[in-house]
Amino acid sequence: MPEPSSTPARRVVVFGLGGTIAMTSTAGGGVVPALSADQLVDAVPGLADTGITVEVEDFRRVPGASLAFDDLAALAAAIQARLVAGADGVVITQGTDTIEETAYLLDLTHHRPEPVVVTGAMRNPTLAGADGPGNLLAAVQTAASPDTRELGAVVVFADEIHAAARVRKTHSTSGYTFVSANGGPLGYVVEGHARVLNHPTGRTTITTAAEPRPVEVALVTMVLGDTGTLLRAAADQCDGLVVAAFGVGHVPHRVVDTLTELAAAMPVVLASRTGAGSVLAHTYAFPGSESDLLGRGLISAGFLDPLKARILLHHLLSGGHDQADIRAAFAQAGGYTRPDQQTDHADTVMQTVQGATRA
């Protein structure tokens, strides 16, 4: 008989938050999140054969759309406690509606090397071809892999591994809804193993305030013929604003004065509504162009899409950071300042985790 392995089993903690992956039918029709995290894990074929020790925490049972910042703060603290206690990685199962936002918030606040893996399902367990068990198995295998350390939070879906800062939900029903338009997936789960093919050059993490303050950050998308009605409505209701602008960072000339006033009163971040690519800085020069708006005090989101930009701005404002801090954080997180160019001022705001480099 073969000698038993002296290598201890990898230990992964699964946090269940609800969502489609945990939904079952109701008597009146439709599905609701009702399955426990234990039930989800028990229903995964082949998980017991991986040799990975899986612990379970039934954390929430809500739709993804109902998750809030308080839920994520509590989750981040619970993750930290489990990792300090020796877990090799964690998996979060939740609704896909907000995965691209929750994963990025967890990434911003995760300073340790162990992987934090977020997954879910597009087809609930009552449907033929439910994708939850396969996604959960791949997520656990990714969380247990030594090769995914130092990547921060990632989203694992349809056997693809995506960086939290890049991933977006792009289809309302497809099982292949999650994509990373800027850079592609980090790797894939192949025959039960996480295969990481590329690493980010770095990622931005920001220390969480001991007592975060409640803030309101709005996201307003520019549309054809926009006259600024929604922007003006945000003036007295918000602590910060993200503008999802046309193309490389353009808005109608009619809203320029409104944005100028808003930028003088609160942080206003300029992002692109396109879903890929970066806001530019100095290519166009007409009123409402990117160079015009940045000159009026708006802050570039760089490569961050509007949803990620809102998460970053919310986290910074809730931590009490000022305009200078916010500009420094966006310059780095948006891809316009390399980690080795970080200023002393920026270093007081954030910590940067360098990505490993492979030939």
C-alpha positions in Angstrom: 0.0 0.0 0.0 1.2 3.5 -0.7 2.5 5.6 2.2 0.1 8.2 3.4 1.0 11.7 2.3 2.8 13.9 4.9 1.4 17.0 3.2 -1.5 18.4 5.1 -4.8 18.8 3.2 -5.5 22.3 1.9 -8.3 23.9 3.8 -10.9 26.2 2.2 -13.8 28.0 3.8 -17.0 28.5 1.8 -19.1 31.5 2.8 -22.7 31.2 1.5 -24.5 34.5 0.8 -27.4 33.3 -1.2 -28.2 34.2 -4.8 -29.3 32.1 -7.8 -26.8 29.3 -6.9 -28.8 28.8 -3.6 -32.3 29.2 -5.0 -35.2 26.7 -4.9 -38.8 26.9 -6.0 -41.6 28.3 -3.9 -45.2 27.1 -3.8 -46.4 30.2 -5.6 -43.9 29.8 -8.4 -40.5 31.4 -9.0 -37.3 30.7 -7.0 -35.8 32.3 -3.8 -32.5 31.8 -2.0 -33.2 29.0 0.5 -30.4 26.5 0.3 -27.7 26.6 3.0 -24.0 26.7 2.2 -23.8 23.1 3.6 -26.4 22.0 1.1 -24.5 23.7 -1.8 -21.3 22.0 -0.9 -22.9 18.6 -0.4 -24.4 18.8 -3.9 -21.1 19.2 -5.7 -20.0 16.0 -7.5 -16.3 15.2 -7.1 -15.6 17.7 -4.3 -15.0 15.0 -1.8 -12.5 13.4 -4.1 -10.2 16.5 -4.3 -8.6 15.9 -0.9 -9.4 19.5 0.0 -10.9 20.1 3.5 -13.9 22.3 3.1 -15.4 24.2 5.9 -18.7 26.0 5.6 -20.2 29.2 6.9 -23.8 30.0 6.2 -23.4 33.8 6.1 -26.4 35.3 4.4 -29.3 34.1 2.3 -30.3 37.0 0.1 -30.4 37.8 -3.6 -27.3 39.4 -4.9 -29.2 42.7 -5.6 -29.9 43.0 -1.9 -26.4 42.9 -0.6 -25.2 46.1 1.0 -21.9 47.7 2.1 -22.5 46.6 5.7 -22.8 43.0 4.6 -19.5 43.2 2.8 -17.7 44.8 5.8 -18.9 42.0 8.0 -17.9 39.4 5.4 -14.4 40.9 5.0 -13.9 40.7 8.8 -15.1 37.1 8.8 -12.7 36.2 6.0 -9.8 37.8 7.8 -10.6 35.8 10.9 -10.7 32.5 9.0 -7.4 33.2 7.2 -5.6 34.2 10.4 -6.8 30.9 11.9 -5.0 29.1 9.1 -7.4 28.6 6.1 -5.5 28.4 2.8 -8.2 30.3 0.9 -11.9 31.2 0.9 -14.8 31.0 -1.5 -17.9 33.2 -1.5 -21.1 32.0 -3.2 -23.5 34.8 -4.0 -25.9 36.2 -6.6 -24.3 37.3 -9.9 -26.1 40.6 -10.0 -23.4 42.3 -7.9 -20.4 40.0 -8.2 -18.4 42.5 -10.2 -18.8 45.0 -7.4 -18.5 42.8 -4.3 -15.4 41.1 -5.6 -13.7 44.4 -6.2 -14.6 45.8 -2.8 -13.2 42.6 -1.2 -10.1 43.0 -3.4 -9.5 46.5 -2.2 -9.6 45.5 1.4 -7.7 42.1 1.2 -4.1 42.5 2.2 -3.1 38.9 2.7 -1.7 36.4 0.2 -4.4 33.8 0.4 -6.9 33.8 -2.5 -10.4 35.1 -2.1 -12.6 33.5 -4.8 -16.1 34.7 -5.6 -18.6 32.6 -7.7 -22.2 31.9 -8.2 -24.6 30.5 -10.9 -26.7 31.7 -13.8 -29.0 28.7 -13.8 -30.6 27.8 -10.5 -30.6 24.2 -9.1 -34.2 23.5 -10.4 -33.1 23.9 -14.0 -31.5 21.4 -16.4 -27.8 22.2 -16.7 -27.5 24.1 -13.5 -24.0 25.6 -13.4 -23.7 26.1 -9.6 -22.0 22.8 -8.7 -19.4 23.1 -11.5 -18.6 26.7 -10.6 -18.3 25.9 -6.9 -16.0 23.0 -7.5 -13.7 25.1 -9.7 -13.8 27.9 -7.1 -12.8 25.6 -4.3 -9.9 24.2 -6.4 -8.8 27.7 -7.2 -8.9 28.8 -3.6 -6.8 25.8 -2.6 -4.2 26.3 -5.2 -0.8 27.7 -4.1 -0.5 29.2 -7.6 -3.4 31.7 -6.9 -1.7 33.3 -3.9 -1.0 37.0 -4.1 -3.8 37.5 -6.8 -6.2 39.1 -4.2 -9.9 38.5 -4.9 -10.8 36.7 -8.1 -14.0 35.6 -9.8 -14.2 32.0 -11.0 -17.0 31.2 -13.4 -17.3 28.7 -16.3 -13.7 27.5 -15.5 -12.2 31.0 -16.0 -10.3 32.9 -13.4 -10.8 36.7 -13.6 -9.2 39.5 -11.6 -11.7 41.4 -9.5 -10.6 44.8 -10.8 -11.3 43.8 -14.4 -14.3 41.4 -14.5 -17.7 42.5 -15.7 -21.1 40.8 -16.1 -21.9 41.2 -19.8 -25.1 39.1 -20.4 -28.3 38.7 -18.5 -28.7 34.9 -18.8 -25.6 33.4 -20.4 -23.4 31.0 -18.3 -20.4 32.8 -19.9 -21.5 36.2 -18.7 -18.3 37.2 -16.9 -15.5 38.6 -19.0 -12.4 40.8 -18.5 -12.3 43.1 -21.5 -9.1 44.8 -20.4 -6.5 42.0 -20.3 -8.6 38.9 -20.4 -8.9 36.2 -17.8 -5.9 35.5 -15.5 -6.2 31.8 -16.2 -8.4 28.7 -16.3 -9.3 25.7 -14.2 -8.1 22.7 -16.2 -8.6 19.1 -15.0 -9.2 20.3 -11.5 -6.1 22.6 -11.3 -5.9 26.4 -11.4 -3.7 27.3 -14.3 -2.6 31.0 -14.0 -1.3 32.3 -17.3 -0.8 35.9 -16.6 -0.5 38.1 -13.5 -1.5 41.8 -13.0 1.5 44.1 -12.7 0.1 45.0 -9.3 -3.2 45.7 -7.4 -4.3 48.4 -5.1 -5.4 47.7 -1.6 -6.7 50.4 0.8 -6.8 50.1 4.6 -10.3 50.0 6.0 -11.2 52.7 8.4 -11.8 51.6 12.0 -15.1 53.4 11.9 -16.2 53.9 8.3 -18.7 56.8 7.9 -21.9 56.4 5.9 -21.6 58.1 2.5 -23.7 58.3 -0.7 -22.0 58.0 -4.0 -24.1 58.3 -7.2 -23.4 56.9 -10.6 -24.9 58.9 -13.5 -24.7 57.7 -17.1 -24.5 60.2 -19.9 -27.1 59.7 -22.7 -27.9 61.4 -26.0 -29.4 64.8 -25.4 -28.5 64.8 -21.7 -29.3 68.2 -20.0 -27.9 67.4 -16.6 -31.2 66.9 -14.7 -29.9 63.8 -12.8 -26.5 65.5 -12.2 -28.3 68.5 -10.5 -30.4 66.2 -8.5 -27.3 64.6 -7.0 -25.8 67.9 -5.9 -27.4 68.0 -2.5 -27.8 64.3 -1.9 -24.3 62.9 -2.5 -20.8 62.9 -1.1 -19.3 61.9 -4.4 -20.2 61.2 -8.0 -19.1 59.0 -10.8 -20.0 60.0 -14.4 -20.2 57.3 -16.9 -19.3 59.4 -20.0 -19.4 58.7 -23.7 -16.4 57.0 -25.3 -13.0 58.2 -23.9 -14.6 60.6 -21.4 -17.0 63.0 -23.2 -20.2 64.7 -22.1 -22.7 67.1 -23.8 -21.6 70.7 -23.6 -24.9 71.5 -21.9 -23.7 69.7 -18.7 -20.2 71.1 -18.5 -21.1 74.0 -16.1 -23.0 71.7 -13.8 -20.1 69.2 -13.6 -17.7 72.1 -12.9 -19.9 73.2 -10.0 -20.2 69.7 -8.7 -16.4 69.0 -8.9 -15.8 72.1 -6.8 -18.1 70.7 -4.1 -17.3 67.0 -4.1 -15.1 64.4 -5.8 -16.4 63.7 -9.3 -14.9 60.8 -11.2 -14.9 60.6 -15.0 -15.3 57.0 -16.3 -16.2 55.5 -19.7 -19.6 53.9 -20.2 -18.2 51.6 -23.0 -17.2 48.8 -20.7 -13.6 48.5 -22.0 -10.6 50.8 -22.6 -9.5 53.8 -20.7 -10.5 57.4 -20.2 -8.1 59.6 -22.2 -6.3 62.7 -20.9 -5.3 65.1 -23.7 -6.5 63.9 -27.1 -9.7 66.0 -27.5 -10.0 69.6 -26.5 -13.7 70.7 -27.2 -16.0 71.7 -24.3 -17.1 68.5 -22.6 -14.0 66.6 -23.8 -11.8 64.6 -21.5 -9.1 67.2 -21.3 -11.7 70.0 -20.7 -13.3 68.0 -17.9 -10.1 67.0 -16.2 -9.0 70.6 -16.3 -12.2 71.5 -14.5 -11.3 69.2 -11.6 -12.8 65.9 -12.5 -10.8 62.8 -11.6 -10.0 60.2 -14.2 -11.1 56.6 -13.6 -8.5 55.4 -16.1 -9.2 51.7 -16.9 -11.7 51.3 -14.1 -15.3 50.9 -15.4 -18.0 53.0 -13.8 -19.1 50.3 -11.3 -15.6 49.7 -10.1 -14.9 53.5 -9.9 -18.0 53.9 -7.7 -16.8 51.1 -5.3 -13.4 52.7 -5.0 -14.7 56.2 -4.5 -17.2 55.0 -1.9 -14.5 53.1 0.0 -12.2 56.1 0.0 -14.9 58.6 1.2 -16.2 56.2 3.9 -12.7 56.1 5.2 -12.5 59.9 5.4 -9.9 60.4 2.6 -9.6 63.9 1.0 -9.4 64.9 -2.6 -5.6 64.5 -2.8 -5.9 61.0 -1.4 -8.6 60.2 -3.9 -6.7 61.4 -6.9 -3.6 59.4 -5.8 -5.7 56.2 -5.4 -7.4 56.6 -8.8 -4.2 57.3 -10.5 -2.8 54.0 -9.4 -6.0 51.9 -9.5 -6.9 53.3 -12.9 -3.6 52.2 -14.3 -1.9 55.6 -14.8 0.7 55.3 -12.0 2.9 52.3 -11.7 3.5 50.9 -8.2 7.2 51.9 -8.4 6.1 55.5 -9.2 3.9 55.7 -6.1 4.5 58.9 -4.2 5.0 59.2 -0.4 1.6 60.8 -0.2 -0.1 58.0 -2.0 1.7 55.5 0.2 -0.1 56.9 3.2 -3.4 56.2 1.5 -3.0 52.7 0.0 -0.8 49.7 0.0 0.2 48.1 -3.3 0.5 44.3 -3.7 3.0 43.6 -6.4 1.9 40.9 -8.9 4.4 38.1 -9.5 6.0 38.1 -12.9 6.5 35.0 -15.0 8.4 34.6 -18.2 
